[in-house]
Amino acid sequence: MPSLNQLPGEIKQVKFVKVLSRLGFIISTKGGNGSHIKVTWPTTQKAITIPNKLPKQVLYYLLKEIKEITNGQIVWEDIKEKL
């Protein structure tokens, strides 16, 4: 897990969701609330909601959740490569 200093300032929601899609997540624009987007990991069927704004603190939390629901298969380095 990277520290907050190693994360970029802010990532656009659309770009982050595209990366997750390339890594195997299922994207559902209907599952989120308002401008949020729901992404589901197909093997565990667990989902997280991606908010419209992704500052460092929110990104850090999302990375922890992604690592947890994918059982460690997707980590920050995988996401950073695709950005």
N, C-alpha and C positions, 0 to 999 in steps of 0.2 A: 504494500500500500504506500503510495507516495505521501509526502507531507504536504501541507497546504502551500508551502513555498514552491514546490515543484509543479503545482497545477497552474494552468494558464488563467489569466484574469477572468475571462468569461467566454463561454462557448455558445454559439447560437443553437437554439433548440433543433432546428431543421437539420443542421449539420450533424449534431450528436445522434439524432434519431436515424439518419442515413447510415452512420457508422454501425449502430446497433443492428440495423437491418442487414447489413453486409455480414455481420458476425453471427447471424442466425436467429435473431429475435423476430417475433411476429408483431407487426405494428397495427394498432387499432386506434383510429382517430375518433371513433364513436365511444370508446370506453373511457376516455378521459373526461374531465369536467371543465368546460369552457375552452381555454386555450391549452389545456394540458393534453398530453398524448400518453396512452397506455401502451406499454410494451410487455410482451409475454415471452418467457423462455419455454420453447416447445416441449422439452423433455420432462420438466417438472410442473408445467402449467402454472407457475408462479408469475405474478405480474408486478410491475412497478409503474408509477406514473411520473412522466417527465414534465416538469413545469416549463413555462414559457421562458423564464429567466434562469440562467445557470451560473450564478457567481461561485466562487471557490468553495464556500462552505456547503452549498447545495450539491455541487459536483462531487465533493468528497463523500458526502452521505450516499449519493447515488452509486458511486463506485463501490462502496462497501456493500450496498444492497445487491448490485450486479454480481459481485464476487460470491455472495452468499447464495443467491438463487440459482447460479450456474454451477454451484459446487466447486468453485475455484477454476473453472475452465476459461472464463473471460476475466482478465485483469487489466489494469490501467495500461500496461505496455501494449497489449493487443489493440486497445482503443486508440492509443496515441499513434500507433503505426498507420491506422486508417484515416486519421484526421488529416 
